[in-house]
Amino acid sequence: MLKIKAKHIKKESFIMAKKVKISNNTVAAVLYVLVGVLFCIFKASMLNWLLTAAGIVFIVMGVLDILKKNLVNGIVEAVIGVVILVGGWAFVEVALIIFGALLVIKGVIDLMAAIKAKAGIFTMIAAVITAVVGVLLIASKWVMLDWFFIVMGVILIVDGALMLIKK
C-alpha cells in the first residue's frame, strides 16, 4: 500500500509540474503586452533606453570577447557600443529621414499601381496614407516618432492579448 501511495504522489507531482510549465508563446505574449505598455507610456523616450541598452550590450560583448582573446571582434563590438552611446541620436535622425523617404516612395508606387490596376478606393487610400506618413516623418520626425511608438505599443498590446486568449 505504501508503494501505491508513492507512485500516486510521483504521478501527481508530475501532473502539477506539467500544468505549471509556461510556453514560449505565453512568455512572448506577456512581453509584447509589457513592451507595448512601455511604448505607450514613454513614447519616443524609449529610444533613449533602447539605444543605451544596445550600447551597453555591445560594450559588454566587446569586453567579453577581448577577455576570450578575440581581440578584433571585441574591439569592434566595444567601439560600436561607444558610438551608439555617444552618437545614437544622430543615427536615429538619419534613419527616420531615410524611413520617411522610403514610405513616400512606397506610397507613390502603390498609388500608381492601384490607379493602373483600377484597384478599389481602400487600396488607393492606404497608398496615400503611406505617402503622407512618410512626408510627416521627414517634416516632423519627433512628433511622428511619439505617435509611432504609441501605435506600435497598441499593436503589441493587442497582439500579446490575442496570443494569450488563443492559448
GROMACS elastic network, one bead per residue, 0.5 to 0.9 nm:
[ bonds ]
;  ai    aj funct       b0    kb
    1     4     6  0.51893   500
    1     5     6  0.65376   500
    1     6     6  0.88705   500
    2     5     6  0.52191   500
    2     6     6  0.63520   500
    2     7     6  0.87748   500
    3     6     6  0.51245   500
    3     7     6  0.62507   500
    3     8     6  0.85367   500
    4     7     6  0.51836   500
    4     8     6  0.60770   500
    4     9     6  0.86058   500
    5     9     6  0.60368   500
    5    10     6  0.85527   500
    6     9     6  0.50994   500
    6    10     6  0.61893   500
    6    11     6  0.85706   500
    7    10     6  0.51314   500
    7    11     6  0.61319   500
    7    12     6  0.86231   500
    8    11     6  0.50888   500
    8    12     6  0.61612   500
    8    13     6  0.86627   500
    9    12     6  0.50820   500
    9    13     6  0.61443   500
    9    14     6  0.85266   500
   10    13     6  0.52322   500
   10    14     6  0.61429   500
   10    15     6  0.86359   500
   11    14     6  0.51102   500
   11    15     6  0.62141   500
   11    16     6  0.86484   500
   12    15     6  0.50642   500
   12    16     6  0.61126   500
   12    17     6  0.85215   500
   13    17     6  0.60102   500
   13    18     6  0.84573   500
   14    17     6  0.50626   500
   14    18     6  0.61322   500
   14    19     6  0.87259   500
   15    18     6  0.50061   500
   15    19     6  0.63383   500
   15    20     6  0.88245   500
   16    19     6  0.50893   500
   16    20     6  0.63196   500
   16    21     6  0.87941   500
   17    20     6  0.52083   500
   17    21     6  0.63880   500
   18    21     6  0.53758   500
   18    22     6  0.89047   500
   19    22     6  0.81411   500
   22    25     6  0.82631   500
   22    26     6  0.64406   500
   22    27     6  0.72119   500
   23    26     6  0.52763   500
   23    27     6  0.65745   500
   23    28     6  0.87015   500
   24    27     6  0.51190   500
   24    28     6  0.60455   500
   24    29     6  0.84942   500
   25    29     6  0.59722   500
   25    30     6  0.85841   500
   25   163     6  0.72325   500
   25   164     6  0.80844   500
   25   167     6  0.82837   500
   26    29     6  0.50314   500
   26    30     6  0.62218   500
   26    31     6  0.85501   500
   26   160     6  0.85917   500
   26   163     6  0.73319   500
   26   164     6  0.63385   500
   26   167     6  0.76795   500
   27    30     6  0.52369   500
   27    31     6  0.61436   500
   27    32     6  0.85629   500
   28    31     6  0.50396   500
   28    32     6  0.60264   500
   28    33     6  0.86607   500
   28   160     6  0.73969   500
   28   163     6  0.84942   500
   29    32     6  0.50326   500
   29    33     6  0.63304   500
   29    34     6  0.86246   500
   29   156     6  0.86445   500
   29   157     6  0.84726   500
   29   159     6  0.73843   500
   29   161     6  0.67281   500
   29   162     6  0.81338   500
   29   163     6  0.56796   500
   29   164     6  0.60952   500
   30    33     6  0.51850   500
   30    34     6  0.61253   500
   30    35     6  0.85927   500
   30   157     6  0.88182   500
   30   160     6  0.62257   500
   30   161     6  0.79847   500
   30   163     6  0.88550   500
   30   164     6  0.78153   500
   31    35     6  0.59182   500
   31    36     6  0.81829   500
   31   156     6  0.88805   500
   31   160     6  0.75542   500
   32    35     6  0.52852   500
   32    36     6  0.58478   500
   32    37     6  0.85171   500
   32   153     6  0.84960   500
   32   155     6  0.89272   500
   32   156     6  0.51252   500
   32   157     6  0.60392   500
   32   158     6  0.86014   500
   32   159     6  0.71655   500
   32   160     6  0.50302   500
   32   161     6  0.83818   500
   33    37     6  0.61278   500
   33    38     6  0.86216   500
   33   153     6  0.80126   500
   33   154     6  0.86390   500
   33   156     6  0.58919   500
   33   158     6  0.74999   500
   33   159     6  0.77586   500
   33   160     6  0.51804   500
   33   161     6  0.68989   500
   34    37     6  0.52268   500
   34    38     6  0.62903   500
   34    39     6  0.86582   500
   34   153     6  0.89644   500
   34   156     6  0.84830   500
   34   157     6  0.74917   500
   34   160     6  0.87502   500
   35    39     6  0.60499   500
   35    40     6  0.86053   500
   35   153     6  0.69199   500
   35   156     6  0.72265   500
   35   157     6  0.78929   500
   36    39     6  0.50474   500
   36    40     6  0.62475   500
   36    41     6  0.86631   500
   36   149     6  0.85132   500
   36   150     6  0.80815   500
   36   151     6  0.89301   500
   36   152     6  0.68353   500
   36   154     6  0.60171   500
   36   155     6  0.72614   500
   36   157     6  0.50499   500
   36   158     6  0.86094   500
   36   160     6  0.86354   500
   37    40     6  0.51171   500
   37    41     6  0.61705   500
   37    42     6  0.85532   500
   37   150     6  0.87820   500
   37   153     6  0.59577   500
   37   154     6  0.76160   500
   37   156     6  0.82835   500
   37   157     6  0.68391   500
   38    41     6  0.51244   500
   38    42     6  0.58384   500
   38    43     6  0.75798   500
   38    46     6  0.77171   500
   38   153     6  0.72669   500
   39    42     6  0.54731   500
   39    44     6  0.77759   500
   39    45     6  0.87054   500
   39    46     6  0.65885   500
   39   146     6  0.89242   500
   39   149     6  0.53917   500
   39   150     6  0.59775   500
   39   151     6  0.85680   500
   39   152     6  0.71427   500
   39   154     6  0.83164   500
   40    43     6  0.54964   500
   40   146     6  0.86387   500
   40   147     6  0.88690   500
   40   149     6  0.63961   500
   40   151     6  0.77493   500
   40   152     6  0.80140   500
   40   153     6  0.52002   500
   40   154     6  0.71005   500
   41   150     6  0.78882   500
   41   153     6  0.87152   500
   42    45     6  0.55393   500
   42    46     6  0.57362   500
   42   146     6  0.85479   500
   42   149     6  0.83656   500
   42   150     6  0.87205   500
   43    46     6  0.58484   500
   43    47     6  0.81826   500
   43   145     6  0.75416   500
   43   147     6  0.74412   500
   43   148     6  0.79480   500
   43   149     6  0.50328   500
   43   150     6  0.60620   500
   43   153     6  0.84947   500
   44    47     6  0.56780   500
   44    48     6  0.78638   500
   44   142     6  0.74695   500
   44   143     6  0.87019   500
   44   145     6  0.57567   500
   44   147     6  0.83631   500
   44   148     6  0.82027   500
   44   149     6  0.63087   500
   44   150     6  0.87657   500
   45    48     6  0.53877   500
   45    49     6  0.71228   500
   45    50     6  0.89343   500
   45   146     6  0.83399   500
   46    49     6  0.51526   500
   46    50     6  0.61138   500
   46    51     6  0.84911   500
   46   149     6  0.83316   500
   47    51     6  0.57911   500
   47    52     6  0.82036   500
   47    89     6  0.85798   500
   47    92     6  0.86438   500
   48    51     6  0.52748   500
   48    52     6  0.59759   500
   48    53     6  0.84241   500
   48    88     6  0.85523   500
   48    89     6  0.83272   500
   49    52     6  0.51047   500
   49    53     6  0.59351   500
   49    54     6  0.84289   500
   50    53     6  0.50940   500
   50    54     6  0.60014   500
   50    55     6  0.84781   500
   51    54     6  0.50666   500
   51    55     6  0.60307   500
   51    56     6  0.85385   500
   51    84     6  0.64803   500
   51    85     6  0.66586   500
   51    88     6  0.63282   500
   51    89     6  0.82808   500
   52    55     6  0.51046   500
   52    56     6  0.61359   500
   52    57     6  0.85404   500
   52    81     6  0.87774   500
   52    84     6  0.74474   500
   52    85     6  0.57672   500
   52    88     6  0.84005   500
   53    56     6  0.51480   500
   53    57     6  0.60510   500
   53    58     6  0.86013   500
   53    85     6  0.87331   500
   54    57     6  0.50928   500
   54    58     6  0.61895   500
   54    59     6  0.86335   500
   54    81     6  0.70064   500
   54    84     6  0.73453   500
   54    85     6  0.81509   500
   55    58     6  0.52406   500
   55    59     6  0.62341   500
   55    60     6  0.86657   500
   55    78     6  0.84114   500
   55    80     6  0.72309   500
   55    82     6  0.62296   500
   55    83     6  0.75972   500
   55    84     6  0.51675   500
   55    85     6  0.52042   500
   55    86     6  0.87983   500
   55    88     6  0.86044   500
   56    59     6  0.50716   500
   56    60     6  0.60806   500
   56    61     6  0.84854   500
   56    78     6  0.87908   500
   56    81     6  0.61271   500
   56    82     6  0.80851   500
   56    84     6  0.87955   500
   56    85     6  0.77134   500
   57    60     6  0.51628   500
   57    61     6  0.60549   500
   57    62     6  0.84546   500
   57    77     6  0.89868   500
   57    81     6  0.71532   500
   58    61     6  0.50707   500
   58    62     6  0.60158   500
   58    63     6  0.86259   500
   58    74     6  0.89716   500
   58    77     6  0.52756   500
   58    78     6  0.57911   500
   58    79     6  0.81855   500
   58    80     6  0.65657   500
   58    82     6  0.81622   500
   58    84     6  0.88193   500
   59    63     6  0.61602   500
   59    64     6  0.85728   500
   59    74     6  0.83171   500
   59    75     6  0.88428   500
   59    77     6  0.61682   500
   59    79     6  0.73833   500
   59    80     6  0.75643   500
   59    82     6  0.69535   500
   60    63     6  0.51112   500
   60    64     6  0.61196   500
   60    65     6  0.85311   500
   60    77     6  0.83943   500
   60    78     6  0.73198   500
   60    81     6  0.84288   500
   61    64     6  0.51172   500
   61    65     6  0.61030   500
   61    66     6  0.85694   500
   61    73     6  0.89936   500
   61    74     6  0.68789   500
   61    77     6  0.65502   500
   61    78     6  0.72607   500
   62    65     6  0.51088   500
   62    66     6  0.61225   500
   62    67     6  0.85908   500
   62    70     6  0.89014   500
   62    71     6  0.84252   500
   62    73     6  0.68150   500
   62    75     6  0.59101   500
   62    76     6  0.70703   500
   62    79     6  0.81206   500
   62    80     6  0.89377   500
   62    81     6  0.82454   500
   63    66     6  0.50313   500
   63    67     6  0.61559   500
   63    68     6  0.86036   500
   63    74     6  0.59793   500
   63    75     6  0.78506   500
   63    77     6  0.82765   500
   63    78     6  0.68095   500
   64    67     6  0.50482   500
   64    68     6  0.62288   500
   64    69     6  0.87558   500
   64    70     6  0.86286   500
   64    74     6  0.70780   500
   65    69     6  0.63697   500
   65    70     6  0.50612   500
   65    71     6  0.65944   500
   65    72     6  0.85147   500
   65    73     6  0.65796   500
   65    75     6  0.81941   500
   65    77     6  0.85583   500
   66    69     6  0.50199   500
   66    70     6  0.52152   500
   66    72     6  0.79557   500
   66    73     6  0.76851   500
   66    75     6  0.70829   500
   67    70     6  0.73205   500
   67    71     6  0.81214   500
   67    74     6  0.83368   500
   68    71     6  0.80055   500
   68    74     6  0.87853   500
   69    72     6  0.88355   500
   69    74     6  0.83828   500
   70    73     6  0.59147   500
   70    74     6  0.60221   500
   70    75     6  0.86195   500
   71    74     6  0.50054   500
   71    75     6  0.59103   500
   71    76     6  0.84403   500
   72    75     6  0.53434   500
   72    76     6  0.61834   500
   72    77     6  0.85896   500
   73    76     6  0.51618   500
   73    77     6  0.60306   500
   73    78     6  0.84896   500
   74    77     6  0.52071   500
   74    78     6  0.60583   500
   74    79     6  0.85314   500
   75    78     6  0.51152   500
   75    79     6  0.60501   500
   75    80     6  0.85273   500
   76    79     6  0.51887   500
   76    80     6  0.61505   500
   76    81     6  0.86139   500
   77    80     6  0.50870   500
   77    81     6  0.61708   500
   77    82     6  0.87196   500
   78    81     6  0.50169   500
   78    82     6  0.62625   500
   78    83     6  0.86181   500
   79    82     6  0.51028   500
   79    83     6  0.60804   500
   79    84     6  0.85298   500
   80    83     6  0.50745   500
   80    84     6  0.60999   500
   80    85     6  0.86018   500
   81    84     6  0.51477   500
   81    85     6  0.62043   500
   81    86     6  0.86011   500
   82    85     6  0.50698   500
   82    86     6  0.59950   500
   82    87     6  0.82425   500
   83    86     6  0.51536   500
   83    87     6  0.55286   500
   83    88     6  0.68321   500
   84    87     6  0.54406   500
   84    89     6  0.81936   500
   84    91     6  0.82758   500
   85    88     6  0.57625   500
   85    89     6  0.88090   500
   86    89     6  0.83070   500
   87    90     6  0.55504   500
   87    91     6  0.69444   500
   88    91     6  0.53116   500
   88    92     6  0.63951   500
   88    93     6  0.88647   500
   89    93     6  0.61294   500
   89    94     6  0.86236   500
   90    93     6  0.52101   500
   90    94     6  0.63651   500
   90    95     6  0.85529   500
   91    94     6  0.52188   500
   91    95     6  0.59567   500
   91    96     6  0.85049   500
   92    96     6  0.60177   500
   92    97     6  0.86450   500
   93    96     6  0.51707   500
   93    97     6  0.63932   500
   93    98     6  0.87287   500
   93   141     6  0.78697   500
   94    97     6  0.52276   500
   94    98     6  0.62239   500
   94    99     6  0.85270   500
   95    98     6  0.50881   500
   95    99     6  0.59226   500
   95   100     6  0.84142   500
   96   100     6  0.59500   500
   96   101     6  0.85062   500
   96   137     6  0.67741   500
   96   138     6  0.69401   500
   96   141     6  0.67539   500
   96   145     6  0.85668   500
   97   100     6  0.50606   500
   97   101     6  0.61673   500
   97   102     6  0.86043   500
   97   134     6  0.85799   500
   97   137     6  0.69263   500
   97   138     6  0.50950   500
   97   139     6  0.85883   500
   97   141     6  0.77183   500
   98   101     6  0.51009   500
   98   102     6  0.61585   500
   98   103     6  0.86242   500
   98   138     6  0.81666   500
   99   102     6  0.50577   500
   99   103     6  0.61860   500
   99   104     6  0.86907   500
   99   134     6  0.72817   500
   99   137     6  0.79193   500
   99   138     6  0.82981   500
  100   103     6  0.50827   500
  100   104     6  0.62887   500
  100   105     6  0.87120   500
  100   131     6  0.84097   500
  100   133     6  0.73021   500
  100   135     6  0.61944   500
  100   136     6  0.75792   500
  100   137     6  0.51259   500
  100   138     6  0.53048   500
  100   139     6  0.88768   500
  100   141     6  0.86146   500
  101   104     6  0.50906   500
  101   105     6  0.62398   500
  101   106     6  0.85827   500
  101   131     6  0.86611   500
  101   134     6  0.59750   500
  101   135     6  0.72691   500
  101   137     6  0.84015   500
  101   138     6  0.71097   500
  102   105     6  0.50732   500
  102   106     6  0.60333   500
  102   107     6  0.84567   500
  102   131     6  0.88262   500
  102   134     6  0.71957   500
  103   106     6  0.50205   500
  103   107     6  0.59428   500
  103   108     6  0.85165   500
  103   130     6  0.59534   500
  103   131     6  0.56846   500
  103   132     6  0.83210   500
  103   133     6  0.71628   500
  103   135     6  0.79829   500
  103   137     6  0.89155   500
  104   107     6  0.51095   500
  104   108     6  0.61733   500
  104   109     6  0.85804   500
  104   128     6  0.88096   500
  104   130     6  0.66414   500
  104   132     6  0.69574   500
  104   133     6  0.75770   500
  104   135     6  0.63523   500
  105   108     6  0.52236   500
  105   109     6  0.61037   500
  105   110     6  0.84855   500
  105   130     6  0.89958   500
  105   131     6  0.70300   500
  105   134     6  0.83739   500
  106   109     6  0.51300   500
  106   110     6  0.59515   500
  106   111     6  0.84094   500
  106   127     6  0.76723   500
  106   130     6  0.72902   500
  106   131     6  0.70182   500
  107   110     6  0.51262   500
  107   111     6  0.60053   500
  107   112     6  0.85951   500
  107   126     6  0.78978   500
  107   128     6  0.58862   500
  107   129     6  0.73587   500
  107   132     6  0.79901   500
  107   134     6  0.82053   500
  108   111     6  0.50302   500
  108   112     6  0.61443   500
  108   113     6  0.85532   500
  108   127     6  0.67718   500
  108   128     6  0.73265   500
  108   130     6  0.83843   500
  108   131     6  0.63570   500
  109   112     6  0.51798   500
  109   113     6  0.61511   500
  109   114     6  0.85403   500
  109   127     6  0.80714   500
  110   113     6  0.50645   500
  110   114     6  0.60060   500
  110   115     6  0.85753   500
  110   123     6  0.81641   500
  110   124     6  0.76297   500
  110   126     6  0.85601   500
  110   127     6  0.54422   500
  110   128     6  0.84476   500
  110   130     6  0.89543   500
  111   114     6  0.50096   500
  111   115     6  0.61367   500
  111   116     6  0.85079   500
  111   123     6  0.77622   500
  111   124     6  0.55478   500
  111   125     6  0.82691   500
  111   126     6  0.83506   500
  111   127     6  0.51268   500
  111   128     6  0.67084   500
  111   131     6  0.89952   500
  112   115     6  0.51632   500
  112   116     6  0.60603   500
  112   117     6  0.85175   500
  112   124     6  0.87035   500
  112   127     6  0.88621   500
  113   116     6  0.50472   500
  113   117     6  0.59919   500
  113   118     6  0.82569   500
  113   119     6  0.82475   500
  114   117     6  0.51595   500
  114   118     6  0.57477   500
  114   120     6  0.75772   500
  114   121     6  0.87288   500
  114   123     6  0.65245   500
  114   124     6  0.59786   500
  114   127     6  0.82531   500
  115   119     6  0.63706   500
  115   120     6  0.88679   500
  115   124     6  0.74476   500
  116   119     6  0.77654   500
  118   121     6  0.89303   500
  119   122     6  0.82445   500
  119   123     6  0.64043   500
  119   124     6  0.72720   500
  120   123     6  0.55528   500
  120   124     6  0.67540   500
  120   125     6  0.89135   500
  121   124     6  0.51305   500
  121   125     6  0.61027   500
  121   126     6  0.85872   500
  122   126     6  0.60332   500
  122   127     6  0.85501   500
  123   126     6  0.51714   500
  123   127     6  0.63032   500
  123   128     6  0.87661   500
  124   127     6  0.50977   500
  124   128     6  0.62494   500
  124   129     6  0.86087   500
  125   128     6  0.50932   500
  125   129     6  0.60690   500
  125   130     6  0.85317   500
  126   129     6  0.50876   500
  126   130     6  0.61307   500
  126   131     6  0.87208   500
  127   130     6  0.50966   500
  127   131     6  0.63654   500
  127   132     6  0.86921   500
  128   131     6  0.51478   500
  128   132     6  0.61135   500
  128   133     6  0.85730   500
  129   132     6  0.50228   500
  129   133     6  0.60354   500
  129   134     6  0.85064   500
  130   133     6  0.52489   500
  130   134     6  0.63062   500
  130   135     6  0.88414   500
  131   134     6  0.50429   500
  131   135     6  0.63277   500
  131   136     6  0.87025   500
  132   135     6  0.50544   500
  132   136     6  0.61349   500
  132   137     6  0.84501   500
  133   136     6  0.50512   500
  133   137     6  0.59672   500
  133   138     6  0.86241   500
  133   144     6  0.81837   500
  134   137     6  0.50275   500
  134   138     6  0.63425   500
  134   139     6  0.86617   500
  135   138     6  0.52013   500
  135   139     6  0.60869   500
  135   140     6  0.84336   500
  136   140     6  0.55952   500
  136   141     6  0.68719   500
  136   143     6  0.87398   500
  136   144     6  0.67695   500
  137   140     6  0.55781   500
  137   142     6  0.79133   500
  137   143     6  0.81773   500
  137   144     6  0.56383   500
  137   145     6  0.75428   500
  138   141     6  0.56216   500
  138   144     6  0.89058   500
  140   143     6  0.57442   500
  140   144     6  0.62665   500
  140   145     6  0.85338   500
  141   144     6  0.51083   500
  141   145     6  0.58155   500
  141   146     6  0.87219   500
  142   146     6  0.64082   500
  142   147     6  0.88109   500
  143   146     6  0.53633   500
  143   147     6  0.66347   500
  143   148     6  0.86602   500
  144   147     6  0.50718   500
  144   148     6  0.58931   500
  144   149     6  0.86055   500
  145   149     6  0.62064   500
  145   150     6  0.85780   500
  146   149     6  0.53117   500
  146   150     6  0.63066   500
  146   151     6  0.87338   500
  147   151     6  0.60655   500
  147   152     6  0.84002   500
  148   151     6  0.52154   500
  148   152     6  0.60225   500
  148   153     6  0.84110   500
  149   153     6  0.58450   500
  149   154     6  0.85125   500
  150   154     6  0.62087   500
  150   155     6  0.85931   500
  151   154     6  0.51423   500
  151   155     6  0.61424   500
  151   156     6  0.85777   500
  152   155     6  0.50363   500
  152   156     6  0.60844   500
  152   157     6  0.85472   500
  153   156     6  0.51099   500
  153   157     6  0.60972   500
  153   158     6  0.85880   500
  154   157     6  0.50590   500
  154   158     6  0.61017   500
  154   159     6  0.84187   500
  155   158     6  0.52318   500
  155   159     6  0.59638   500
  155   160     6  0.84307   500
  156   159     6  0.50348   500
  156   160     6  0.58921   500
  156   161     6  0.83983   500
  157   160     6  0.51551   500
  157   161     6  0.60405   500
  157   162     6  0.85217   500
  158   161     6  0.50921   500
  158   162     6  0.60616   500
  158   163     6  0.85259   500
  159   162     6  0.51327   500
  159   163     6  0.61489   500
  159   164     6  0.86832   500
  160   163     6  0.50317   500
  160   164     6  0.62592   500
  160   165     6  0.86601   500
  161   164     6  0.50796   500
  161   165     6  0.61485   500
  161   166     6  0.85719   500
  162   165     6  0.50084   500
  162   166     6  0.60161   500
  162   167     6  0.85987   500
  163   166     6  0.51784   500
  163   167     6  0.63950   500
  164   167     6  0.52868   500
